Amino acid sequence: MAKIIGEAIKNMPWEEKPLGYKGPVWRYKGNPIINKDGIPSSNSIFNSAVVPFGDGYAGIFRCDSKAVSMDIYAGFSKDGVNWEIQHEPIKFEGADPEILKREYRYDPRVCFIEDRYYITWCNGYHGPTIGVGYTFDFKTFIQCENAFLPYNRNGVLFPRKINGNFAMLSRPSDTGHTPFGDIFYSQSPDLEHWGRHRFVMGTYRGDASAWQSTKIGAGPIPIETDEGWLLIYHGVLTTCNGMVYRIGSAILDIDEPWKVKYRTKNYILAPEELYERVGDVPNVVFPCAAISDADTGRIAIYYGCADTVTGLAFTTVDELVKYTKENSL
């Protein structure tokens, strides 16, 4: 029996696995939980991050506008399903006006560490890099130094320090719609100076696991378990009709997270429903957040669908760890 190392979440969204369903991850029957027009200015709302906050939940949402500019917005929910998203994007404060200049912001993650909520996102600074900021209340937001030089995407913090340092997964990329990408681990004493970069895992070039042959990237904040860090990630296959994004899982060593213990050869969720197959970018499921309850082992995954709407899916730590170990590359 796998065990989540973390907090109990009393009111997390949940639906039991449908009778007869064979996969390790199942969709919420009410999907999509956030439609493309969730705020007046939005063309799409997807690839967003959610955390428990107060007596409910808070989130940072990617909302592309009807002008198709990309920015991030704060939102709140009592139940993690029904959301009220602010109508204006986040305005960051900070000591250095050079860093506060906005080009674009997208694909946020949120991670609670020690006493505050850290936000990472793909930040435009002469090309895509990893923006870093924090908030205590989801009302005032402080922007820190970018983590890396361009080009980089999918910056995902670990929820505690490892060997005394902050730790982050990322995917070095290029300035365009990257046709490649591997996951790397980096650490920092202060969330500003990053180094000791380590390769974690790369694409798989072979038909044993072709769904992750073009690029991969870390998804939600890793979940600490007694088996290691449970990482949910996305993988991409290039087809004659474009890229297809699916979801996989891996288990990383608890003390040296760049060491992969298990990694799924099969995907755990793929675009199958209409809202995942049809949208601004067809055939995409893209996970950015996971809420986990230490008492029950339940996990709720928030994911972007076809770069247009937001979906919700469920699993348990037992089911996902077992599947990852039994179907490992």
Backbone bond lengths (Angstrom), bond angles and torsions (degrees), N, CA, C in turn:
res aa  C-N    CA-C-N  psi(-1)  N-CA   C-N-CA  omega(-1)  CA-C   N-CA-C  phi
1 M - - - 1.465 - - 1.526 109.70 -
2 A 1.317 116.55 115.10 1.457 120.65 177.49 1.529 109.80 -74.18
3 K 1.325 115.93 151.65 1.458 121.10 -176.66 1.528 109.90 -132.22
4 I 1.336 116.42 134.28 1.451 122.27 173.98 1.527 108.83 -80.32
5 I 1.323 116.35 132.21 1.459 121.58 174.14 1.518 106.77 -96.82
6 G 1.326 116.92 105.94 1.458 118.98 -176.00 1.503 111.87 171.45
7 E 1.322 115.72 -156.11 1.449 122.80 -174.70 1.529 111.63 -94.50
8 A 1.329 114.41 157.60 1.466 120.55 171.33 1.525 108.77 -84.37
9 I 1.317 116.38 135.93 1.463 122.89 178.53 1.525 107.43 -116.27
10 K 1.312 116.51 109.09 1.466 120.36 -168.41 1.521 113.66 -76.21
11 N 1.323 117.83 -31.26 1.469 119.09 -171.48 1.521 111.75 -122.82
12 M 1.334 117.09 34.49 1.464 118.04 -176.57 1.519 110.54 -72.24
13 P 1.335 117.28 148.83 1.467 119.56 178.28 1.526 109.94 -63.12
14 W 1.346 114.82 144.99 1.457 118.39 -176.75 1.520 110.94 -161.60
15 E 1.319 114.88 143.40 1.457 123.70 169.32 1.515 107.82 -140.72
16 E 1.327 115.78 137.71 1.464 119.13 179.29 1.529 110.68 -68.26
17 K 1.312 115.31 155.37 1.457 121.49 178.65 1.526 110.05 -63.53
18 P 1.333 117.13 131.51 1.466 119.14 -179.58 1.532 111.84 -60.87
19 L 1.293 115.81 142.86 1.459 121.82 179.62 1.527 109.90 -59.15
20 G 1.301 116.12 126.85 1.453 121.35 177.80 1.506 115.25 86.81
21 Y 1.335 117.74 -5.79 1.458 120.54 -179.92 1.525 109.23 -73.34
22 K 1.329 117.54 134.94 1.460 121.63 -171.19 1.526 114.05 -99.74
23 G 1.325 118.99 -22.45 1.459 120.99 -173.85 1.519 112.91 -75.15
24 P 1.349 117.27 163.25 1.472 120.78 -179.25 1.527 113.54 -81.08
25 V 1.337 117.85 -14.16 1.469 123.27 -179.50 1.519 108.26 -130.87
26 W 1.340 117.36 132.99 1.461 120.55 -178.53 1.523 110.49 -127.23
27 R 1.319 115.74 151.23 1.453 123.32 -174.39 1.526 112.19 -84.76
28 Y 1.331 114.50 150.67 1.455 122.02 170.83 1.525 108.97 -69.25
29 K 1.309 116.91 133.99 1.474 121.03 -176.69 1.526 112.48 -65.09
30 G 1.337 116.85 -22.84 1.465 120.45 -178.41 1.514 114.19 -91.14
31 N 1.337 117.96 10.06 1.472 120.47 179.83 1.518 112.09 -59.68
32 P 1.341 116.20 151.91 1.469 128.06 -10.39 1.525 111.13 -74.09
33 I 1.333 116.17 146.10 1.468 119.05 -177.73 1.522 111.84 -82.38
34 I 1.351 117.87 -22.96 1.462 121.73 175.06 1.517 107.14 -130.32
35 N 1.312 116.05 121.89 1.457 120.97 179.99 1.529 111.16 -85.71
36 K 1.290 115.64 170.25 1.461 121.63 -175.45 1.518 113.22 -63.64
37 D 1.334 117.43 -27.16 1.460 122.09 -177.87 1.520 111.40 -104.40
38 G 1.328 116.85 39.57 1.463 121.29 -176.89 1.510 114.53 -66.93
39 I 1.326 118.06 -21.81 1.460 122.55 170.34 1.527 107.45 -131.47
40 P 1.342 118.33 160.60 1.473 119.82 -172.60 1.524 114.56 -57.95
41 S 1.335 118.03 -32.20 1.465 120.09 -173.06 1.522 113.50 -91.66
42 S 1.349 118.45 -3.90 1.465 119.37 -166.24 1.523 113.28 -86.25
43 N 1.322 114.43 138.16 1.458 123.15 166.74 1.521 110.29 -88.45
44 S 1.360 115.94 -30.51 1.460 121.64 -177.06 1.522 109.24 -163.33
45 I 1.337 116.73 150.25 1.465 122.42 176.33 1.527 106.81 -135.14
46 F 1.328 116.95 116.33 1.473 120.27 -171.58 1.524 108.58 -162.76
47 N 1.328 117.81 177.34 1.471 123.66 175.77 1.528 111.04 45.11
48 S 1.328 116.16 60.15 1.460 122.50 -171.98 1.516 110.58 -124.26
49 A 1.340 115.88 163.28 1.466 121.69 -173.35 1.518 111.35 -119.99
50 V 1.336 116.12 143.05 1.464 123.36 -175.00 1.526 109.27 -133.90
51 V 1.357 116.87 140.93 1.465 121.85 174.94 1.529 109.46 -140.66
52 P 1.344 117.86 153.22 1.461 119.44 169.99 1.526 109.88 -61.78
53 F 1.350 115.52 140.41 1.459 120.07 -178.14 1.514 108.44 -155.13
54 G 1.349 116.85 123.87 1.461 120.47 -178.42 1.518 110.57 60.48
55 D 1.334 115.96 -131.27 1.461 119.98 178.25 1.526 111.64 -95.94
56 G 1.318 116.67 15.18 1.462 120.97 179.18 1.507 111.27 -151.16
57 Y 1.327 115.44 -125.86 1.456 120.91 -175.36 1.521 110.31 -142.37
58 A 1.321 115.51 152.87 1.457 122.54 170.13 1.518 107.97 -127.07
59 G 1.312 115.86 159.42 1.456 119.19 -179.68 1.511 111.80 -152.47
60 I 1.323 114.47 161.32 1.453 122.66 171.80 1.525 106.31 -118.17
61 F 1.321 116.69 122.86 1.456 122.20 -167.99 1.526 111.54 -116.27
62 R 1.312 114.80 134.40 1.467 119.31 170.47 1.518 108.15 -80.27
63 C 1.316 115.69 115.93 1.457 121.44 177.17 1.524 108.28 -122.11
64 D 1.308 116.93 107.33 1.457 120.61 173.05 1.522 108.22 -82.06
65 S 1.317 116.66 132.00 1.461 120.59 -173.66 1.524 111.53 -80.93
66 K 1.316 115.27 174.01 1.465 119.98 176.07 1.527 111.74 -69.31
67 A 1.324 117.24 -13.78 1.464 120.95 168.09 1.527 110.64 -86.30
68 V 1.353 115.55 -4.70 1.464 125.69 -177.50 1.529 110.76 61.82
69 S 1.340 115.07 42.33 1.458 121.07 164.42 1.527 107.14 -92.04
70 M 1.334 116.19 149.54 1.460 121.35 -172.99 1.523 109.69 -109.09
71 D 1.357 116.05 124.86 1.457 119.15 178.92 1.524 108.88 -151.72
72 I 1.339 115.45 172.47 1.461 121.02 -176.60 1.524 109.95 -118.88
73 Y 1.326 115.18 141.87 1.459 124.36 -172.65 1.525 109.73 -130.10
74 A 1.322 117.34 147.03 1.459 121.97 175.37 1.527 110.11 -86.69
75 G 1.334 116.07 152.35 1.453 121.09 177.76 1.517 110.92 -153.29
76 F 1.346 115.97 163.86 1.460 121.67 -176.03 1.521 110.01 -138.67
77 S 1.342 114.95 151.85 1.462 120.86 -179.80 1.522 109.19 -151.84
78 K 1.331 115.99 146.02 1.467 120.77 174.00 1.522 112.01 -82.25
79 D 1.346 116.86 -31.20 1.464 120.03 -171.94 1.522 114.51 -121.27
80 G 1.332 118.27 0.27 1.450 121.42 -179.51 1.517 114.25 79.42
81 V 1.320 117.03 2.20 1.474 121.82 -178.93 1.529 110.51 -118.28
82 N 1.311 116.73 -47.44 1.465 122.04 -178.60 1.525 108.99 -97.91
83 W 1.333 116.58 119.68 1.450 121.52 -169.07 1.524 112.96 -118.08
84 E 1.333 115.04 143.87 1.454 122.89 168.25 1.526 107.04 -113.42
85 I 1.308 116.17 110.18 1.462 122.46 -176.74 1.522 109.09 -101.73
86 Q 1.324 115.76 134.77 1.456 120.39 179.03 1.528 110.33 -59.31
87 H 1.321 116.41 147.36 1.463 120.53 -176.17 1.526 113.57 -85.82
88 E 1.332 117.17 -8.41 1.458 121.41 177.80 1.527 109.56 -120.62
89 P 1.338 117.47 145.14 1.467 119.04 -179.47 1.515 112.13 -67.73
90 I 1.319 115.38 162.39 1.460 121.87 178.32 1.522 110.09 -62.09
91 K 1.334 115.90 134.84 1.457 122.51 173.73 1.532 107.64 -106.95
92 F 1.305 116.31 110.74 1.457 120.58 -177.97 1.515 111.16 -82.74
93 E 1.337 115.64 145.81 1.446 123.68 168.85 1.525 107.96 -105.58
94 G 1.338 116.47 162.34 1.456 119.78 178.56 1.502 111.22 174.46
95 A 1.329 115.36 165.35 1.461 120.54 -175.13 1.517 112.62 -78.80
96 D 1.320 118.29 -25.95 1.458 121.18 -172.81 1.526 110.08 -113.43
97 P 1.331 117.82 109.36 1.472 119.95 -178.85 1.521 113.04 -62.66
98 E 1.328 118.25 -23.08 1.465 121.06 177.93 1.524 110.62 -60.74
99 I 1.334 116.54 -40.88 1.461 120.97 -178.47 1.523 110.69 -74.42
100 L 1.329 117.94 -29.10 1.459 121.16 -176.14 1.530 113.51 -76.56
101 K 1.330 117.83 -11.34 1.458 119.70 177.31 1.519 109.90 -62.34
102 R 1.322 116.41 128.03 1.458 120.56 -174.75 1.526 111.21 -100.37
103 E 1.329 116.20 128.11 1.462 121.89 167.47 1.531 109.52 -104.34
104 Y 1.320 116.04 -54.03 1.466 122.82 174.81 1.515 108.09 -166.19
105 R 1.315 115.35 159.03 1.467 121.33 177.17 1.523 108.27 -142.05
106 Y 1.338 117.09 133.90 1.461 118.28 177.95 1.529 111.49 -158.59
107 D 1.320 115.39 167.62 1.473 125.84 175.43 1.529 113.15 52.78
108 P 1.350 117.70 60.91 1.467 120.40 -177.75 1.529 112.82 -75.79
109 R 1.325 114.19 156.42 1.463 123.48 164.60 1.528 107.59 -127.97
110 V 1.338 116.80 153.24 1.457 122.19 178.33 1.512 108.59 -128.52
111 C 1.335 116.48 133.23 1.464 121.74 -176.04 1.517 109.45 -138.91
112 F 1.336 116.83 122.64 1.465 120.49 176.01 1.527 108.73 -84.68
113 I 1.338 116.18 122.91 1.462 121.93 176.36 1.515 108.16 -132.54
114 E 1.314 115.38 119.39 1.457 124.69 175.03 1.524 113.38 64.43
115 D 1.332 119.42 -78.71 1.464 119.55 -173.90 1.520 113.73 -134.12
116 R 1.350 118.08 6.63 1.464 119.12 -175.93 1.519 110.67 -153.04
117 Y 1.315 114.52 168.39 1.456 122.17 179.50 1.524 109.02 -101.92
118 Y 1.310 115.37 114.24 1.460 120.76 178.35 1.524 109.81 -90.15
119 I 1.307 115.65 139.37 1.461 122.44 178.68 1.519 107.84 -116.40
120 T 1.304 116.80 131.89 1.460 121.92 169.29 1.520 107.97 -121.50
121 W 1.330 116.04 150.37 1.459 119.28 -178.80 1.531 108.23 -159.07
122 C 1.302 116.31 166.51 1.456 121.04 172.67 1.519 107.53 -79.47
123 N 1.318 115.74 113.43 1.464 122.14 -170.80 1.522 110.10 -112.68
124 G 1.324 115.78 130.07 1.451 119.96 177.33 1.510 111.52 -76.91
125 Y 1.341 117.13 113.21 1.455 122.55 174.96 1.533 107.34 -146.16
126 H 1.338 115.85 83.22 1.462 121.83 -173.50 1.527 110.19 58.95
127 G 1.307 114.70 38.25 1.452 122.59 -174.70 1.519 109.44 120.47
128 P 1.329 118.17 165.01 1.462 121.04 -176.30 1.523 112.76 -72.36
129 T 1.326 115.79 131.74 1.450 121.69 173.81 1.527 108.26 -141.58
130 I 1.322 117.77 -173.27 1.470 121.45 -176.90 1.518 109.34 -98.97
131 G 1.338 117.09 108.65 1.444 121.49 172.46 1.519 110.75 -78.31
132 V 1.327 116.41 148.60 1.465 122.52 -179.67 1.526 108.51 -133.82
133 G 1.317 116.56 134.60 1.454 121.81 174.91 1.516 109.75 -152.52
134 Y 1.333 115.89 -179.41 1.460 118.61 177.05 1.528 110.27 -151.98
135 T 1.323 114.08 162.20 1.458 122.15 175.41 1.524 109.11 -148.61
136 F 1.311 115.96 154.70 1.463 120.97 172.16 1.525 111.18 -102.47
137 D 1.352 116.06 -26.28 1.461 119.61 -169.72 1.534 114.42 -132.88
138 F 1.327 118.26 2.77 1.473 123.66 -176.85 1.533 112.07 61.58
139 K 1.328 114.49 23.54 1.464 120.32 173.93 1.528 110.76 -120.01
140 T 1.324 116.44 -43.03 1.460 122.78 175.77 1.520 108.53 -108.97
141 F 1.338 115.61 130.95 1.463 120.84 -174.86 1.532 109.54 -126.72
142 I 1.322 116.11 130.18 1.456 123.53 179.42 1.519 108.66 -108.56
143 Q 1.328 116.54 127.22 1.462 120.38 177.28 1.522 110.11 -97.69
144 C 1.335 115.13 132.69 1.456 122.47 178.83 1.528 109.18 -101.86
145 E 1.313 116.37 -174.04 1.455 120.84 176.71 1.529 110.60 -65.33
146 N 1.339 115.96 146.25 1.456 119.54 171.02 1.527 109.37 -58.53
147 A 1.338 115.49 144.86 1.459 119.38 -176.39 1.524 112.11 -70.46
148 F 1.335 116.92 -41.61 1.458 120.18 -171.45 1.524 110.53 -135.39
149 L 1.331 115.65 167.52 1.456 121.36 167.28 1.522 109.37 -66.73
150 P 1.333 118.12 154.69 1.460 117.99 166.52 1.550 107.72 -61.62
151 Y 1.334 121.01 143.27 1.457 123.06 14.11 1.525 108.00 -119.07
152 N 1.329 116.26 139.09 1.455 119.99 -177.21 1.529 109.35 -159.78
153 R 1.324 115.18 151.41 1.463 121.91 179.47 1.533 109.81 -144.39
154 N 1.330 115.05 169.84 1.467 122.34 173.12 1.530 112.42 58.82
155 G 1.335 116.24 53.81 1.461 121.18 174.85 1.517 110.60 -79.64
156 V 1.324 116.61 118.05 1.464 122.61 -174.69 1.530 109.08 -130.21
157 L 1.336 116.09 113.52 1.461 121.52 179.23 1.530 111.28 -77.42
158 F 1.334 116.24 152.83 1.457 121.78 167.69 1.528 108.55 -85.04
159 P 1.349 117.98 150.17 1.470 120.34 -171.45 1.526 115.08 -79.33
160 R 1.302 117.54 4.34 1.468 121.51 172.97 1.521 108.67 -155.32
161 K 1.328 115.05 163.85 1.460 118.99 176.28 1.531 109.99 -67.87
162 I 1.317 115.54 147.42 1.458 122.59 178.18 1.520 107.43 -121.24
163 N 1.324 116.11 120.95 1.472 121.47 -175.98 1.527 111.19 53.80
164 G 1.341 115.42 38.12 1.455 121.60 174.35 1.512 115.65 84.37
165 N 1.332 117.67 0.47 1.463 120.92 -177.31 1.520 111.94 -123.35
166 F 1.342 116.15 151.05 1.458 119.98 166.38 1.524 108.56 -63.83
167 A 1.320 116.01 150.55 1.461 120.38 -177.13 1.525 109.77 -135.86
168 M 1.325 115.98 144.59 1.459 121.70 -177.11 1.526 110.53 -144.49
169 L 1.325 115.19 141.47 1.451 122.10 168.00 1.526 108.65 -98.77
170 S 1.322 117.09 144.88 1.453 120.28 176.86 1.520 109.49 -152.40
171 R 1.337 114.87 173.19 1.458 120.56 178.56 1.528 109.92 -131.92
172 P 1.324 117.54 99.61 1.464 118.97 173.02 1.524 110.60 -53.88
173 S 1.333 115.80 141.81 1.455 119.71 -170.93 1.528 109.87 -142.80
174 D 1.313 116.75 -156.21 1.458 121.50 170.48 1.519 108.01 -129.91
175 T 1.323 117.12 -171.66 1.457 120.08 -173.27 1.524 113.56 -79.55
176 G 1.340 117.32 -12.82 1.455 120.11 -175.75 1.517 113.38 -107.50
177 H 1.323 115.02 -152.60 1.471 121.13 178.28 1.525 107.04 -83.51
178 T 1.332 114.79 84.35 1.461 124.43 -162.92 1.527 113.60 -49.35
179 P 1.326 117.95 121.63 1.468 120.58 177.65 1.518 112.65 -91.15
180 F 1.334 116.99 25.13 1.460 121.55 179.48 1.522 107.45 -159.33
181 G 1.341 118.03 170.14 1.458 118.80 173.17 1.510 114.06 158.51
182 D 1.332 116.25 127.77 1.455 124.71 176.66 1.529 109.01 -120.43
183 I 1.330 116.77 161.88 1.463 122.24 -179.81 1.532 109.65 -95.86
184 F 1.350 116.06 131.94 1.455 122.90 177.02 1.533 109.86 -122.60
185 Y 1.332 115.19 155.80 1.457 124.07 177.97 1.524 108.43 -111.50
186 S 1.347 116.89 135.62 1.457 121.92 176.79 1.518 108.89 -135.16
187 Q 1.335 116.12 156.56 1.460 119.06 178.46 1.515 111.13 -134.34
188 S 1.346 115.17 159.00 1.462 121.13 -173.92 1.521 110.00 -149.88
189 P 1.343 117.61 141.48 1.468 119.34 175.42 1.522 112.89 -80.01
190 D 1.352 117.02 -17.32 1.459 119.61 -169.01 1.531 114.30 -143.80
191 L 1.324 118.56 9.61 1.467 124.34 -177.22 1.531 113.04 66.53
192 E 1.318 117.00 12.66 1.471 120.18 176.51 1.521 111.48 -120.79
193 H 1.320 116.98 -42.65 1.463 121.85 -177.72 1.533 108.23 -104.02
194 W 1.320 115.11 113.06 1.467 121.08 -174.22 1.524 110.45 -111.78
195 G 1.335 115.56 137.96 1.456 120.52 179.54 1.512 111.64 -163.51
196 R 1.334 115.35 -161.20 1.460 122.32 -175.93 1.528 111.16 49.33
197 H 1.313 114.87 48.84 1.457 121.58 -176.97 1.533 109.92 -69.17
198 R 1.320 115.71 136.05 1.460 121.25 -178.85 1.522 109.36 -133.08
199 F 1.318 115.68 137.09 1.459 121.19 174.27 1.528 109.59 -69.84
200 V 1.332 116.62 132.20 1.465 121.25 178.44 1.522 110.11 -101.52
201 M 1.320 117.04 -63.42 1.459 120.02 177.32 1.520 109.70 -161.68
202 G 1.341 114.90 156.14 1.444 120.03 -176.83 1.509 112.25 -122.08
203 T 1.310 115.05 -172.01 1.457 120.37 177.00 1.524 109.59 -66.18
204 Y 1.324 114.86 161.48 1.463 119.89 178.48 1.514 108.63 -113.88
205 R 1.323 116.40 110.85 1.459 121.66 -176.45 1.523 109.93 -95.27
206 G 1.297 115.52 82.70 1.454 120.87 178.98 1.508 109.70 178.12
207 D 1.324 116.85 157.14 1.461 118.42 -173.84 1.519 113.24 -78.35
208 A 1.326 117.32 0.33 1.466 119.15 173.27 1.524 111.53 -69.16
209 S 1.357 115.84 -22.29 1.472 119.40 179.59 1.521 109.24 -158.49
210 A 1.331 116.49 58.36 1.461 121.89 -172.27 1.516 113.37 -68.88
211 W 1.331 118.96 -18.97 1.460 120.82 -178.29 1.525 112.08 -62.18
212 Q 1.346 118.45 -19.00 1.464 122.13 -179.74 1.535 111.20 -119.79
213 S 1.322 115.92 40.77 1.468 120.74 -173.53 1.521 114.05 -93.94
214 T 1.327 119.19 -18.42 1.470 120.96 -178.41 1.522 111.88 -93.41
215 K 1.339 117.38 -51.57 1.459 121.74 178.21 1.515 109.27 -161.55
216 I 1.324 114.96 159.18 1.457 121.72 176.16 1.526 108.21 -135.64
217 G 1.333 116.84 161.53 1.453 120.66 177.49 1.517 110.90 -160.05
218 A 1.332 116.20 144.90 1.461 120.69 178.92 1.519 110.24 -63.20
219 G 1.330 116.24 146.52 1.454 122.12 -178.52 1.520 112.44 -106.13
220 P 1.338 117.97 -108.57 1.465 120.79 178.55 1.529 112.63 -69.17
221 I 1.325 115.60 168.48 1.458 122.12 172.18 1.526 108.35 -55.81
222 P 1.336 119.74 130.60 1.470 120.40 -179.91 1.524 111.79 -56.80
223 I 1.320 115.56 143.54 1.465 122.66 -179.00 1.523 108.62 -99.21
224 E 1.318 116.69 123.11 1.465 120.11 179.80 1.528 109.86 -77.68
225 T 1.327 115.96 127.54 1.464 121.84 177.97 1.525 109.17 -133.52
226 D 1.325 116.17 170.00 1.464 119.16 177.13 1.523 112.62 -74.72
227 E 1.336 117.19 -2.75 1.467 121.98 175.58 1.533 111.57 -99.23
228 G 1.343 116.94 -10.51 1.459 122.02 -174.83 1.521 109.28 130.91
229 W 1.322 116.90 -171.50 1.460 121.86 177.26 1.515 109.19 -79.89
230 L 1.320 116.36 120.83 1.465 121.58 177.20 1.524 107.89 -87.49
231 L 1.325 115.50 114.01 1.460 121.69 -177.81 1.522 109.86 -110.05
232 I 1.322 115.72 123.65 1.462 122.63 171.26 1.522 106.88 -98.34
233 Y 1.321 117.91 129.18 1.456 120.37 -174.20 1.522 110.55 -139.95
234 H 1.335 115.97 167.21 1.456 119.26 176.50 1.524 110.05 -106.97
235 G 1.316 115.36 150.80 1.449 122.11 175.35 1.517 109.25 -133.02
236 V 1.337 115.87 152.56 1.454 121.26 -172.63 1.527 110.21 -128.96
237 L 1.318 114.93 137.41 1.464 124.19 172.65 1.524 108.07 -117.10
238 T 1.330 116.60 133.33 1.457 120.58 174.28 1.529 109.15 -92.14
239 T 1.326 115.45 121.75 1.461 121.14 -179.60 1.532 109.43 -113.61
240 C 1.319 116.43 177.22 1.460 120.17 177.62 1.523 111.55 -66.82
241 N 1.349 117.27 -13.59 1.456 121.66 179.74 1.528 111.82 -112.00
242 G 1.345 117.23 18.50 1.449 120.54 178.83 1.518 113.07 109.56
243 M 1.334 115.67 -170.93 1.466 121.67 -177.14 1.523 111.29 -84.38
244 V 1.338 115.85 143.19 1.462 122.95 175.17 1.529 107.68 -120.70
245 Y 1.347 116.18 125.32 1.469 122.76 -179.07 1.520 109.85 -101.96
246 R 1.338 115.51 126.14 1.465 122.10 176.04 1.524 109.37 -126.59
247 I 1.327 116.67 175.93 1.463 121.95 -175.19 1.517 109.66 -120.33
248 G 1.335 115.99 136.89 1.459 122.79 174.97 1.516 110.58 -130.43
249 S 1.325 116.49 -177.69 1.462 121.23 179.35 1.520 110.04 -142.89
250 A 1.334 114.85 153.81 1.458 121.52 179.18 1.524 108.54 -144.27
251 I 1.319 116.19 161.22 1.465 122.73 174.27 1.521 107.39 -121.29
252 L 1.339 115.67 120.91 1.453 122.55 -177.96 1.523 110.44 -103.96
253 D 1.313 116.28 151.92 1.462 121.24 177.76 1.528 110.18 -59.27
254 I 1.318 117.04 139.32 1.453 121.44 -172.48 1.525 112.51 -69.63
255 D 1.334 118.00 -33.50 1.462 121.63 -177.72 1.522 113.08 -100.04
256 E 1.319 117.06 -25.68 1.462 122.73 178.25 1.530 107.97 -128.99
257 P 1.333 116.75 79.08 1.467 119.97 -169.02 1.527 115.31 -67.26
258 W 1.316 118.51 -7.38 1.457 120.11 174.02 1.533 111.41 -77.66
259 K 1.322 117.04 -7.08 1.456 121.73 177.82 1.531 109.35 -96.42
260 V 1.339 116.18 118.38 1.460 122.49 -175.55 1.527 109.15 -91.60
261 K 1.329 115.74 120.97 1.464 120.55 178.50 1.527 111.43 -85.13
262 Y 1.332 115.70 -43.30 1.464 121.59 -179.99 1.521 108.24 -144.88
263 R 1.337 114.80 152.62 1.463 120.71 179.32 1.523 108.55 -155.78
264 T 1.315 116.29 130.67 1.458 119.19 -173.73 1.526 112.43 -68.63
265 K 1.328 114.75 132.25 1.469 118.79 170.40 1.531 110.21 -82.07
266 N 1.326 117.31 -28.14 1.464 122.23 175.32 1.525 109.47 -96.41
267 Y 1.308 117.38 146.03 1.462 119.19 172.70 1.527 109.47 -70.14
268 I 1.334 115.79 158.91 1.468 120.56 178.45 1.529 111.60 -104.66
269 L 1.327 117.85 -17.04 1.464 122.31 174.28 1.522 107.51 -155.89
270 A 1.332 115.86 138.18 1.461 121.98 -179.24 1.519 109.32 -135.94
271 P 1.341 117.86 157.53 1.463 119.62 177.47 1.526 111.42 -65.91
272 E 1.325 115.13 114.14 1.462 121.86 -179.51 1.523 111.95 -129.29
273 E 1.346 115.84 -37.49 1.458 119.97 -178.00 1.532 110.23 -78.17
274 L 1.338 115.70 159.45 1.468 120.53 -177.11 1.519 111.68 -57.39
275 Y 1.351 117.66 -41.01 1.460 120.87 -177.53 1.527 112.02 -72.23
276 E 1.328 118.54 -13.64 1.459 122.22 174.74 1.536 112.13 -93.58
277 R 1.328 115.30 -24.80 1.467 120.47 -176.20 1.529 113.14 -95.04
278 V 1.336 116.49 -26.95 1.470 120.28 -174.61 1.527 109.00 -119.87
279 G 1.329 115.49 124.80 1.452 120.91 179.05 1.510 109.89 172.45
280 D 1.338 116.44 -163.21 1.462 120.06 -178.81 1.525 111.91 -60.46
281 V 1.336 116.72 -37.33 1.466 121.58 173.65 1.526 106.70 -128.18
282 P 1.319 119.03 103.71 1.463 121.10 -173.97 1.528 112.58 -65.61
283 N 1.336 114.63 154.94 1.466 122.97 170.07 1.533 112.94 63.10
284 V 1.345 114.79 54.48 1.460 120.25 179.71 1.520 110.41 -133.93
285 V 1.337 116.66 127.17 1.467 122.94 159.65 1.534 105.44 -121.95
286 F 1.343 116.60 127.13 1.461 121.52 -168.35 1.534 108.34 -138.60
287 P 1.350 118.86 103.25 1.474 121.37 -174.81 1.518 112.18 -82.94
288 C 1.335 116.56 135.50 1.462 121.36 178.56 1.530 113.68 -128.06
289 A 1.334 118.62 -10.12 1.463 120.06 -178.18 1.522 110.15 -152.84
290 A 1.326 115.45 149.35 1.462 121.48 174.74 1.523 108.51 -146.26
291 I 1.317 115.93 125.65 1.460 122.14 174.40 1.522 107.77 -98.27
292 S 1.324 117.09 132.85 1.468 120.21 -177.62 1.515 110.79 -130.71
293 D 1.319 115.68 138.82 1.463 122.99 -177.77 1.524 109.18 -109.37
294 A 1.330 116.65 115.94 1.456 120.99 -176.82 1.524 112.68 -65.11
295 D 1.325 117.73 -29.48 1.468 119.89 -177.30 1.521 112.66 -72.30
296 T 1.324 117.63 -44.25 1.468 121.17 -175.50 1.523 113.56 -101.05
297 G 1.338 117.28 -17.15 1.457 120.38 -175.00 1.510 113.57 79.87
298 R 1.313 118.28 7.35 1.464 121.18 -179.10 1.535 111.52 -74.85
299 I 1.322 115.13 146.13 1.464 122.22 178.44 1.525 108.41 -133.03
300 A 1.332 116.32 129.26 1.467 122.47 175.16 1.520 107.89 -113.04
301 I 1.320 116.93 125.36 1.463 123.39 -175.35 1.529 109.12 -109.08
302 Y 1.325 116.03 127.08 1.464 121.91 174.22 1.529 108.41 -99.89
303 Y 1.322 116.25 131.31 1.462 118.57 -175.62 1.521 111.20 -144.49
304 G 1.340 115.04 148.84 1.450 121.35 175.43 1.514 110.28 -80.08
305 C 1.328 115.43 144.58 1.466 122.06 -177.33 1.521 109.27 -122.47
306 A 1.342 116.11 117.03 1.469 122.71 176.87 1.530 112.03 52.92
307 D 1.351 116.72 30.86 1.468 122.20 -179.24 1.528 112.24 51.15
308 T 1.351 116.07 35.92 1.457 119.84 -174.58 1.524 112.82 -136.71
309 V 1.338 118.07 -46.90 1.456 122.30 -176.23 1.530 109.23 -131.86
310 T 1.348 115.86 174.98 1.465 121.84 -178.23 1.519 110.38 -114.68
311 G 1.324 115.67 132.16 1.458 122.14 178.53 1.521 111.91 -115.09
312 L 1.323 114.86 168.42 1.461 123.29 -179.13 1.524 108.31 -134.02
313 A 1.335 116.23 135.84 1.463 121.23 179.01 1.522 109.22 -138.04
314 F 1.320 116.16 165.41 1.461 121.09 -173.56 1.526 111.34 -133.05
315 T 1.339 113.90 153.93 1.456 122.30 169.57 1.523 107.15 -160.11
316 T 1.316 117.10 -175.59 1.464 121.68 172.02 1.513 108.66 -127.72
317 V 1.326 116.60 157.59 1.459 119.16 -179.94 1.521 110.95 -62.19
318 D 1.331 117.39 -37.48 1.464 120.25 177.70 1.522 111.31 -61.21
319 E 1.317 115.46 -49.13 1.454 120.23 -176.08 1.528 111.31 -64.67
320 L 1.337 116.94 -44.07 1.450 119.64 -175.18 1.533 111.90 -74.21
321 V 1.319 117.56 -40.09 1.471 119.77 176.78 1.526 110.32 -63.78
322 K 1.323 116.80 -44.39 1.463 120.90 179.53 1.525 110.69 -60.81
323 Y 1.330 116.84 -46.30 1.458 120.57 -179.26 1.524 111.37 -64.07
324 T 1.341 116.69 -40.80 1.467 121.07 -179.55 1.528 111.08 -63.33
325 K 1.318 116.49 -42.16 1.458 120.76 -179.14 1.538 111.98 -71.10
326 E 1.308 116.59 -38.80 1.469 120.21 -176.23 1.523 112.76 -79.97
327 N 1.333 117.59 -17.08 1.470 121.34 -178.19 1.528 110.45 -123.86
328 S 1.321 116.62 42.49 1.448 121.05 -172.45 1.523 112.22 -91.87
329 L 1.342 114.24 143.80 1.457 120.33 171.25 1.531 111.03 -69.50
